């Protein structure tokens, strides 16, 4: 079952306002548990984790910034 535009928009807002800060805190905690890796390794870990969260959620965010395709179109 595909999500409607409105539900994808609400879900993306929830992910960005709640899920992303929780993910950031978890990523920082994981780095904190490590025995202080070098700056370069730490940078690659943060870049990897930064890309990792977006890959499975790509379908939710796709097309959200555009107008609702199901809304009636206004004529000038």
Protein Blocks (a to p, Z undefined) as FASTA:
>chain_A
ZZdfklmmmmmmmmmmmmmmmmmmmmmmmmmmpghiafklmmmmmmmmmmmmmmmmmmmm
goklpccfkbccddZZ
